Amino acid sequence: MIRAVLIDDEPLAIRLLQSRLEATEDYEIVGTYVSEDGLQAELKSIDFDVAFIDIDLQGTNGMDLAEFLLSEIERIQVVFVTAYEEYAVRAFELHAVDYLLKPVMDERLNKTTKRLKEAMVLLHSEVREEVHEPVQIYSFQELMVYRHKELVNWKTSKVKELFAYLFTYHEQYIDRDLIIEALWPEEDYKRSKIHLHTCVYHLRKLLHSLGFHQPISFSDKCYSLSLSNVQNDVDEWQALMNEFERDPDKFSTHQFDRVLHLYKGKYLERNDYNWARDRSSTYQYKMIQFLNVMKKKYKGQHEKALKCLAFLAQEDPYSEDLLKEELDHLRAIGQLAEAKSKYAEFVRRVNEDLSLEPSDSLKSYYRAHIQS
């Protein structure tokens, strides 16, 4: 038997559908509801396989209710019930197993029942692997997700971007409209909403395959991503930055090396997501402040100081002051050939990129301390 709940704000419509379903002898009706609130109040105490949902519920939207149910219960199916043919395509785009047009006809209901049975067999045959080894998520420079040391493949670039957005606000509820504005700023709102639902479907499916249980929640038109047992470069980097800010003098060499290892580039730099730029700038500023402090701390430790300067020079490649500091440290450890190479590369860069020559001050410094 297929255990079903029915949600429709018209009691007569519920009774008609219930009688049609019971007449097939394939269904057990475990609950009928005239509002989303009624269903939510009993959700934890009922067990069902499929929800028949009227799309035009009063006070809410049947598609939002379906999204909520799919975020709360992993192995259920949804069938939309509507009086409007136009919703048929949208239902499938939202990956409901089927739709029914009012008034429900027996022949059409039989097809829906067949589809439900096939979907349930497929669903229960799937074996979800639990997360034992942490999933590794890297966001500095480029979003990379690994499971068992294998790179995760994304259904589409937008599914990947949706994951990046939700993971940026991990365990926070983000209004659906803010997500749409961030990912589809130029798109028609209705079409964008369908794009979002479709991406959420594919992302849920991917995360389930990685072993995560109910990773995406939906409530009050907001989405939240919650992942356990993951290793995340940004969180580790943030924790180290907090340690540094509490007491820079106690910040160890091991912690310093770890910071440089984690910060491989700007936040989601290669992905070039517009919505990530403010956060990227915040992290970049924090990193620059850290390196400026550490290069002073390591003034007498030339190798460490050079590591700081190399990172800073990437952020400000035309700075003569940073170049002078690098040349000083290289000269101090006897690496004049490397110093000459650094200077030549700097001259080439400012000439090609800016059509400029180094300042007289820098030229004089080079002749006096490096060239001779």
C-alpha positions as CSV (number, residue, x, y, z in Angstrom):
1,M,0.0,0.0,0.0
2,I,1.1,3.6,-0.7
3,R,0.7,5.7,2.4
4,A,-0.5,9.1,1.4
5,V,-1.4,12.5,2.8
6,L,-3.7,15.0,1.0
7,I,-3.3,18.8,1.4
8,D,-6.0,21.0,-0.2
9,D,-7.7,24.1,1.3
10,E,-11.1,22.9,-0.1
11,P,-12.6,20.1,2.0
12,L,-14.7,18.9,-0.9
13,A,-11.7,18.5,-3.1
14,I,-10.0,16.4,-0.4
15,R,-13.0,14.1,-0.1
16,L,-13.3,13.6,-3.8
17,L,-9.5,12.8,-4.2
18,Q,-9.6,10.6,-1.1
19,S,-12.5,8.6,-2.5
20,R,-10.7,8.2,-5.9
21,L,-7.5,7.0,-4.2
22,E,-9.2,4.6,-1.9
23,A,-11.2,3.1,-4.8
24,T,-7.9,2.0,-6.4
25,E,-7.1,-0.1,-3.3
26,D,-3.5,1.0,-3.7
27,Y,-3.5,3.8,-1.1
28,E,-3.8,4.1,2.6
29,I,-4.8,7.7,3.5
30,V,-2.9,8.5,6.7
31,G,-3.9,12.2,6.9
32,T,-5.9,15.0,5.2
33,Y,-5.2,18.6,5.8
34,V,-6.7,21.9,4.7
35,S,-3.6,24.0,5.6
36,E,0.1,23.8,5.8
37,D,0.0,24.5,9.5
38,G,-2.2,21.4,10.1
39,L,0.3,19.1,8.4
40,Q,3.3,20.7,10.1
41,A,1.7,20.1,13.5
42,E,1.5,16.4,12.9
43,L,4.5,15.9,10.7
44,K,6.6,14.1,13.3
45,S,3.9,11.7,14.2
46,I,2.9,10.4,10.8
47,D,4.6,8.2,8.3
48,F,3.8,8.5,4.6
49,D,5.2,7.8,1.1
50,V,3.6,10.5,-1.0
51,A,2.0,13.9,-0.5
52,F,-0.8,15.0,-2.9
53,I,-0.6,18.8,-2.7
54,D,-2.9,21.4,-4.2
55,I,-0.6,24.0,-5.8
56,D,-3.0,27.0,-5.0
57,L,-3.3,26.6,-1.3
58,Q,-4.8,29.7,0.4
59,G,-2.2,31.6,2.4
60,T,0.8,29.6,1.0
61,N,2.1,28.1,-2.1
62,G,1.9,24.3,-2.7
63,M,5.4,24.4,-4.3
64,D,6.8,25.9,-1.1
65,L,5.1,23.3,1.0
66,A,6.6,20.6,-1.2
67,E,10.0,22.1,-0.8
68,F,9.6,22.1,2.9
69,L,8.5,18.5,3.0
70,L,11.4,17.4,0.8
71,S,13.8,19.2,3.2
72,E,12.3,17.5,6.2
73,I,11.7,14.0,4.9
74,E,14.3,12.3,2.7
75,R,12.3,9.5,1.1
76,I,8.9,10.9,0.0
77,Q,7.3,11.6,-3.3
78,V,5.2,14.6,-4.3
79,V,2.2,14.8,-6.6
80,F,0.8,18.2,-7.4
81,V,-2.9,18.6,-7.9
82,T,-4.0,21.6,-9.9
83,A,-6.9,23.0,-11.9
84,Y,-4.5,24.7,-14.3
85,E,-2.7,22.9,-17.1
86,E,0.1,25.5,-17.0
87,Y,1.4,24.1,-13.8
88,A,2.1,20.7,-15.4
89,V,5.5,21.7,-16.8
90,R,6.5,23.5,-13.6
91,A,5.6,20.5,-11.6
92,F,8.1,18.4,-13.5
93,E,10.7,21.1,-13.4
94,L,10.4,20.9,-9.6
95,H,10.8,17.1,-9.9
96,A,7.5,16.1,-8.5
97,V,6.9,12.5,-9.6
98,D,3.7,13.6,-11.3
99,Y,0.7,16.0,-11.4
100,L,-3.0,15.6,-11.6
101,L,-5.5,17.9,-13.2
102,K,-8.8,18.6,-11.4
103,P,-11.3,16.9,-11.7
104,V,-9.1,13.8,-11.3
105,M,-9.9,11.1,-13.9
106,D,-9.4,7.4,-13.2
107,E,-7.2,6.7,-16.2
108,R,-4.9,9.6,-15.3
109,L,-4.8,8.5,-11.7
110,N,-3.8,5.0,-12.7
111,K,-0.8,6.4,-14.6
112,T,0.2,8.4,-11.5
113,T,-0.1,5.3,-9.3
114,K,2.2,3.4,-11.7
115,R,4.8,6.2,-11.7
116,L,4.6,6.4,-7.9
117,K,5.3,2.6,-7.5
118,E,8.2,2.7,-9.9
119,A,9.7,5.8,-8.1
120,M,9.3,4.1,-4.7
121,V,11.0,0.9,-5.8
122,L,13.9,3.0,-7.2
123,L,14.1,5.1,-4.1
124,H,14.2,2.3,-1.6
125,S,16.7,0.4,-3.7
126,E,19.2,3.2,-3.3
127,V,21.9,2.7,-0.7
128,R,23.0,5.9,0.9
129,E,26.6,5.8,2.1
130,E,27.1,7.4,5.5
131,V,29.7,10.1,6.0
132,H,32.6,8.5,7.9
133,E,35.7,10.2,6.2
134,P,35.3,14.0,6.2
135,V,34.3,15.7,3.0
136,Q,36.9,18.3,2.2
137,I,35.8,21.7,1.0
138,Y,38.2,24.3,-0.2
139,S,37.1,27.9,-1.0
140,F,40.3,29.9,-1.2
141,Q,41.2,30.6,-4.8
142,E,38.6,28.1,-6.2
143,L,35.7,26.0,-4.9
144,M,36.9,22.4,-4.7
145,V,35.0,19.6,-3.0
146,Y,36.6,16.2,-2.4
147,R,35.1,12.9,-1.2
148,H,37.6,10.0,-0.7
149,K,40.2,12.2,-2.4
150,E,38.1,12.3,-5.5
151,L,36.9,15.7,-6.9
152,V,33.1,16.1,-6.8
153,N,31.4,16.7,-10.1
154,W,28.5,19.1,-10.3
155,K,25.4,18.7,-12.4
156,T,25.6,22.3,-13.7
157,S,27.7,25.4,-12.9
158,K,24.7,27.0,-11.2
159,V,24.3,24.0,-8.8
160,K,27.9,24.5,-7.9
161,E,27.3,28.2,-7.3
162,L,24.3,27.5,-5.2
163,F,26.3,25.2,-3.0
164,A,29.0,27.9,-2.7
165,Y,26.4,30.5,-1.7
166,L,24.7,28.3,0.9
167,F,28.0,27.1,2.3
168,T,29.2,30.7,2.6
169,Y,26.3,31.2,5.0
170,H,26.5,27.7,6.5
171,E,23.8,26.9,9.0
172,Q,22.1,30.3,8.4
173,Y,18.7,30.7,6.9
174,I,18.9,32.8,3.8
175,D,15.8,34.3,2.2
176,R,14.9,32.7,-1.1
177,D,14.7,36.1,-2.9
178,L,18.2,37.0,-1.8
179,I,19.5,33.8,-3.3
180,I,17.6,34.5,-6.5
181,E,19.0,38.0,-6.6
182,A,22.5,36.8,-6.1
183,L,22.5,33.9,-8.6
184,W,20.0,35.1,-11.3
185,P,20.1,38.9,-11.0
186,E,19.0,39.6,-14.6
187,E,16.5,36.8,-14.9
188,D,12.7,37.0,-14.7
189,Y,11.6,36.3,-11.1
190,K,9.2,33.4,-11.9
191,R,11.8,31.7,-14.1
192,S,14.5,32.3,-11.6
193,K,12.4,30.7,-8.9
194,I,12.0,27.5,-11.0
195,H,15.8,27.6,-11.7
196,L,16.4,27.7,-7.9
197,H,14.0,24.8,-7.2
198,T,15.7,22.8,-9.9
199,C,19.2,23.5,-8.6
200,V,18.1,22.7,-5.0
201,Y,16.8,19.4,-6.3
202,H,20.1,18.5,-8.0
203,L,22.1,19.7,-5.0
204,R,20.1,17.6,-2.6
205,K,20.6,14.6,-4.7
206,L,24.3,15.2,-4.9
207,L,24.7,15.7,-1.2
208,H,22.6,12.6,-0.4
209,S,25.0,10.6,-2.7
210,L,27.9,12.0,-0.6
211,G,26.3,10.6,2.6
212,F,24.7,13.7,4.0
213,H,21.3,13.3,5.7
214,Q,18.7,16.1,5.1
215,P,21.5,18.7,4.3
216,I,19.1,21.5,3.0
217,S,16.3,22.8,5.1
218,F,13.5,25.1,3.9
219,S,11.3,27.2,6.2
220,D,9.4,30.4,5.9
221,K,10.7,30.9,2.3
222,C,14.3,30.5,3.5
223,Y,17.0,27.9,2.7
224,S,19.7,26.7,5.0
225,L,22.6,24.3,4.4
226,S,23.9,22.2,7.3
227,L,26.8,19.7,6.8
228,S,28.5,17.7,9.5
229,N,31.8,16.0,9.3
230,V,33.5,18.3,6.8
231,Q,36.9,19.9,6.7
232,N,36.8,23.4,5.5
233,D,39.8,25.6,4.8
234,V,38.0,28.9,5.5
235,D,36.9,27.8,9.0
236,E,40.3,26.6,9.9
237,W,41.9,29.8,8.6
238,Q,39.4,31.9,10.5
239,A,40.1,30.0,13.7
240,L,43.9,30.7,13.2
241,M,43.2,34.4,12.6
242,N,41.2,34.5,15.8
243,E,44.2,33.0,17.7
244,F,46.5,35.5,16.1
245,E,44.2,38.5,17.0
246,R,44.0,37.3,20.7
247,D,47.8,37.3,21.1
248,P,50.1,37.9,18.1
249,D,53.2,37.3,20.3
250,K,52.1,33.7,21.0
251,F,51.4,32.9,17.4
252,S,53.7,29.9,16.6
253,T,55.7,29.2,13.5
254,H,53.6,26.2,12.8
255,Q,50.5,28.3,12.9
256,F,52.1,30.8,10.6
257,D,53.0,28.2,8.0
258,R,49.5,26.7,8.2
259,V,47.9,30.1,7.5
260,L,50.0,30.5,4.4
261,H,49.2,27.0,3.3
262,L,45.4,27.5,3.7
263,Y,45.2,30.9,2.0
264,K,46.0,29.8,-1.6
265,G,44.3,32.8,-3.1
266,K,41.3,35.1,-2.7
267,Y,38.0,33.7,-1.6
268,L,36.3,31.9,-4.6
269,E,38.6,34.0,-6.9
270,R,38.6,31.8,-9.9
271,N,34.8,31.2,-9.7
272,D,34.3,35.0,-10.0
273,Y,30.9,35.1,-8.2
274,N,29.8,38.7,-7.9
275,W,28.0,38.0,-4.6
276,A,31.3,36.7,-3.1
277,R,33.4,39.8,-3.7
278,D,32.7,41.6,-0.4
279,R,33.6,38.6,1.6
280,S,36.7,38.0,-0.5
281,S,37.8,41.6,0.1
282,T,37.2,41.2,3.9
283,Y,39.3,38.0,4.0
284,Q,42.0,39.7,1.8
285,Y,42.2,42.7,4.0
286,K,42.5,40.5,7.1
287,M,45.3,38.5,5.4
288,I,47.2,41.6,4.4
289,Q,47.0,43.0,8.0
290,F,48.3,39.6,9.3
291,L,51.2,39.5,6.9
292,N,52.3,43.1,7.6
293,V,52.5,42.3,11.3
294,M,54.3,39.0,10.8
295,K,56.9,40.4,8.4
296,K,57.9,42.8,11.2
297,K,57.9,40.0,13.7
298,Y,60.2,37.9,11.4
299,K,62.4,40.8,10.5
300,G,65.5,38.9,11.5
301,Q,64.2,35.6,10.1
302,H,64.8,36.2,6.5
303,E,63.1,33.1,5.0
304,K,59.9,33.7,7.0
305,A,59.9,37.4,6.2
306,L,60.3,36.6,2.5
307,K,57.2,34.3,2.6
308,C,55.2,37.3,4.0
309,L,56.6,39.6,1.3
310,A,55.9,37.1,-1.5
311,F,52.2,37.0,-0.5
312,L,52.0,40.8,-0.1
313,A,53.7,41.3,-3.5
314,Q,50.9,39.2,-5.1
315,E,48.4,41.7,-3.7
316,D,50.4,44.8,-4.7
317,P,52.7,43.8,-7.5
318,Y,53.8,47.4,-8.4
319,S,55.0,48.3,-4.9
320,E,58.6,49.5,-4.9
321,D,58.7,49.5,-1.1
322,L,57.8,45.8,-0.9
323,L,60.4,45.0,-3.6
324,K,63.1,46.9,-1.6
325,E,62.2,44.8,1.5
326,E,62.5,41.6,-0.6
327,L,65.8,42.6,-2.0
328,D,67.1,43.5,1.4
329,H,66.3,40.1,2.8
330,L,67.7,38.3,-0.3
331,R,70.9,40.3,0.0
332,A,71.2,39.4,3.7
333,I,71.1,35.7,2.9
334,G,73.5,36.0,-0.1
335,Q,70.9,35.4,-2.8
336,L,72.0,38.2,-5.1
337,A,71.1,36.2,-8.3
338,E,67.6,35.8,-7.0
339,A,67.5,39.5,-6.1
340,K,68.6,40.5,-9.6
341,S,65.9,38.3,-11.1
342,K,63.3,39.8,-8.9
343,Y,64.3,43.3,-9.9
344,A,64.4,42.5,-13.6
345,E,60.9,40.9,-13.3
346,F,59.6,44.0,-11.6
347,V,61.0,46.3,-14.2
348,R,59.4,44.3,-17.0
349,R,56.1,44.2,-15.2
350,V,55.8,47.9,-14.6
351,N,57.0,48.6,-18.1
352,E,54.5,46.2,-19.8
353,D,51.5,46.8,-17.6
354,L,51.8,50.5,-16.8
355,S,54.3,51.8,-19.4
356,L,56.4,53.2,-16.6
357,E,60.0,53.0,-15.5
358,P,61.1,52.3,-11.9
359,S,61.7,55.4,-9.8
360,D,65.1,57.0,-9.6
361,S,65.2,56.1,-6.0
362,L,64.7,52.4,-6.7
363,K,67.3,52.4,-9.5
364,S,69.8,54.0,-7.2
365,Y,69.1,51.5,-4.5
366,Y,69.6,48.6,-7.0
367,R,72.9,50.0,-8.3
368,A,74.2,50.6,-4.8
369,H,73.1,47.4,-3.1
370,I,72.4,44.7,-5.7
371,Q,74.1,45.3,-9.0
372,S,77.6,46.0,-7.7
